[in-house]
Amino acid sequence: SPAAENEADLPALPSESAQAMPDVPDSPQAEAVASKVHVKTDVMDLQIATQGGDIRELALLEYAVSSDQPDTPVQFLNDSAGQFFVTQSGLRGEGDAPTHYAEYRAEQTEYALQDGQDEIQVPLYWESENGLQVVKTYTFKRDSYLVDVDYQITNKSGERFSAYPYAQLNRNRGDDGSMFIYTYTGAVYSSEGNEYQKVDFDELDDAPYNRTVNDGWAAMIQHYFVAAIIPQQQQELGFYGKSINGTNYTAGVRMPVVSADSGEQTQADYQLYLGPKKHERLEKVAENLPLTVDYGMLTIISEPLFWVMEWLHKLTGNWGWSIILLTVLIKLAFFRLSAASYRSMAAMRKLTPKLSALKERYGDDKQKFNQAMMDLYRTEKINPLGGCLPILVQMPVFLAFYWVLVESIELRQADFMLWINDLTAMDPYFVLPVLFGLSMWFQQRLNPAPQDPAQAMMMKIFPLVFTVFFAFFPAGLVLYWLVNNILSIAQQWYITRKMGAL
């Protein structure tokens, strides 16, 4: 339709400059959708709109919204104004070609994967007044979140047809995270030489994103789930993204131009992955797609930790016990380093009476007190930083494990035991956070007390503050820190007692 040439969320024509995007103040979710084709597989329940022939709604049947609503699946794609997130695709040319605003015709309105059937094909038909025919076919397979999209173009127009296929994901910011745990929601691109690049919504507000690349994919990710466009490889691609009126955002791929003289046929195809960020599935789909399980800067440590935890899960059949066992293994790996730290703390604890005497002798003269304290450390051959450095060395591993627990969909709604029936939800009775706070308080009792009264008061408040803070954390994370604290207390208590500092 003529109006389609002016829509704000269409990619640029081949003749347009990369920055010269059309600009119309229409919001994409305000568009009326004429009708939808309902498709159901064993893992997906979706609606394809005849306008654009695009997936506008998608429920993931294997993933419940929450453990309290086991029969309500996650609505991953949605064309409602509140959580707008849809696929859009089409052919963009100088002449008449079906963009994602074109109206397709469907043969039937219901498709379902039957027992014994491995795949469903859903063809959609479009024809221009001058005789250009396009068949857009979706192929859905059993136990798969990978969707094949194929364009068959027959040119009976009497003139040469030329256009580029494009596919894009269009969404608003939504609300997928929690106030205490940040997870990235936004556009991601992967190409040769640039394996994983995030382009967040704020960046797209500042300026459109345009790159010419070799191979790769474009995606929109959120906590636990990813929608990715995977074009044919070994070809030059155009990646783009932009903000539409500050409310919606696109991430898309322009594929190489397809052409056909009158009387000829041509085709274009690509794939969509619309589902969970699960390693074993992503590895089979596209190179670097597993990076959407976003461990951040500590990926090089997080990935091996996840592999070990996955192996432990195969042994135990329970993700809670896998967390506990992996925490034990990490503690064993750093046993000697921790021991050095705790020996230093025990030595400092033995000095507490002498430090108290110095404090009384010098009163408020901080300069003389600090000088006498450093002389005492030298005499006793104690490094006051000896207790801190080993802990700092271990921090990257602990942070990497934190991201494993936050990002791994395998833990989502995973049952542990007793009242913990979802390791990614907060403890409903706050038992784990309270136990964590008590363990933190007990561990403090084993450490030397700070000489500064204000500092000592702050240390006393910390267990309470962290208990409140951890009350809103996922149970799996609190379980990890609780087990880590208990193991640290056992090791520190043994070393402190052995050195006679108790």
Secondary structure, 3 states (H helix, E strand, C coil): CHHHHHCCCCCCCCCCCCCCCCCCCCCHHHCCCCCEEEEECCCEEEEEECECCEEEEEEEEEEEEECCEEEEEEEEEECCCCCCEEEEEEEEECCCCCCCCCECEECCCEEECCCCCCEEEEEEEEECCCCEEEEEEEEEECCCCEEEEEEEEEECCCCCEEEEEEEEEEEECCCCCCCCCCCCCEEEEEECCEEEEEECHHHHHHCCEEEEEECCEEEEEECCEEEEEEECCCCEEEEEEEEECCCEEEEEEECCCEEECCCCEEEEEEEEEEEECCHHHHHHHCCCHHHHCCCHHHHHHHHHHHHHHHHHHHHHCCHHHHHHHHHHHHHHHCHHHHHHHHHHHHHHHHCHHHHHHHHHHHCCCHHHHHHHHHHHHHHHCCCCCCCCHHHHHHHHHHHHHHHHHHHCHHHCCCCCECCECCCCCECCCCHHHHHHHHHHHHHHHHCCCCCCHHHHHHHHHHHHHHHHHHCCCEHHHHHHHHHHHHHHHHHHHHHHHHCCCC
